[in-house]
């Protein structure tokens, strides 16, 4: 690509990202129609084939771009979310969250890092491939999800459930960060726990162990639970982790409540999976109910479970991304992340995924979110080359 053409392409990517940032799309808060409308108009103007994705309830959850190759082969996917985290305290921002302004080389606003700039970049890559699609194997899909920050991943689920869509051999997710390609992540097992007890007056002469006291004892048992360390034999570099993330019970002052509810989040590994996590919780609950009996046993309601995942560095699509990044002169390491991400959902479907390589950033999910644009040509070239290498391989 000539220097003039490259400059024009990067300017176009930035302009599209600016338009996306200026359409608020906070997960579970804003209407997604305006932000998806910007993408639909852009894709339609360039004759890039795309269609809307809906969930089982008929709600719009994303767009799917599909570029079929002219030769048989595997399909690969690029994925970027265009919904965002909330703004938080807007008075703490030094610029409007929906700014979209470029200032001193930074693209400003919510979604600039996660992940509207990646969405703009991936749409341009799809448009670039369209004229040469006949010579490529398989095909390229670009998933533009608007149900990611809710944790529902409705766009990804609708894509995978769509019988008309080719199932991808692998997915590259456009989370930001220039120094790492995320090739794995801990899984999770989550549950809501309801702790019961007799209710009563807080001033009663009768001694009652209330639900809050029983729940506090359960928290202490969970905090003291014996979790394994890193399992060197599995090659997975992180240990499991347990957190009590929510604790609710009671109202006012004069009543000892009969119910206290907890949320428990356990990050799992290949050596400590969802079954192990549930067993640990059930053991702690059984100990609580034996130590501090109540008329009704403690209830455990599993909420979510994702497996851990980790790609080998020579496994696609990680290999293509790492190789092209190195060829572009970037020093990039493969990383297994502590938090879970959409790669875990894909791993549960047997689809390998990378979940992070993009521009340097600041303020992700916080105040003054911004992405640094100087590295955009390199990042764009790495993704474009990785996609071409995969589609030429057949």
C-alpha positions, 0 to 999 in steps of 0.5 A: 500500500502506497504512503498516500493510500495508507494515510487515506485509509487510516484517516477513514478508519479514524473518521468512522471510529469518531462517528461511532464514539459520538453515538452513545451505546452503553451496554444495557442503557442506550439504544443501539440503533444509532451506532449500528446505523452508522456501520450499516450506512458505511457498509452499504455505501461500499457494497460490503455484504452484511446483515443484522443479528437478533437474539431469541427474543427478537432484540437486535444484538449485532451486525454480521459482515460476510465476505465469502472467498471464491475457493473452498476452505475455512472461515475466520472471524474478526470480532469487535464490540460496539457497545461500551461500559457506562460513563461513570462520573461524567464530571470527572472526565476532562472531555465529554465521554462521547467526544470523538475528538482527536487531541495530541494524537489520542482519539478521545471518548468512551469506546475509543479503546474498547472497541469502536476503533477496532470495529472501524478497522475490521470493517475497513479490512473487510472492504479491502478484501472484497475485491480480491475475495475470488482468489481467497479460500473459505471466507471472512466474517466480521462480528460487530456485537452490541451485547458484550458489556452486558455480559450476555454476548448476545451477538456472538451467541446469535452468530454461532446459532445462525444456521446460515452463517459458516462456523469459524475455524477461529476468531480474533477479538479486537480488544486493545493493547499493543504489547500482548496477544491474549491467547487464553484466560481463566474460566469462571463458575458463578453462583447466587447463594441464599442463606436463611434463618428465623426472623425476629425483633432485633431487641428480643430477649431470645437469641437468634442467629440471623441470616446476616450472621450465618452469611458472614460465617459462610464468607469466612469459610469461603475466604479460608477455602484451600485452593490449589496453586499453579499446576505446572503439569497443565502449562496453564500459568494462573491459579484459580481464584474465589471472590464473594462479590455481592452481599445483601440482606436486611432492611432498617434496624429493628428486624433480624432478617430471614434471608441474606444473599451472596454472589460467588465468583470462582475463576477456574483453570484446567486443574480446577474446573467448574465441577471442582468449584461447585464442589467447594461451594457445596462443601462450605455450605454443608459445613455452615448448615451443620455448624449453625442449623436453620429451618431451611437449608442454604440454597445454591443457584449456579448462574454461569459457567465458562471453561478456561482456554489457552491456545498454543503459540503455534495454533491458529489464529494465534500463530498468524497474529503473533507471526505478523506482529513480529514481522512488523517489528513489534515485540509482542508476547502471548498472554493468558489473562486472569479475567474471562472474556468472550474467548471463553464463550468461544472455547466452550463451542470448540472455537479457538480465539485470540482476545487482545491486540490493538492500540495503546490506551488509557482509561479503559472502563474508567474516566478519560478513555482514549486510544493512541493513533500513532500505532494504527497503521502497524496494528491495521497491517498486522490484522490485515496480513494475518487475515490474508495469510489464513485465507490464502492457506485454505 
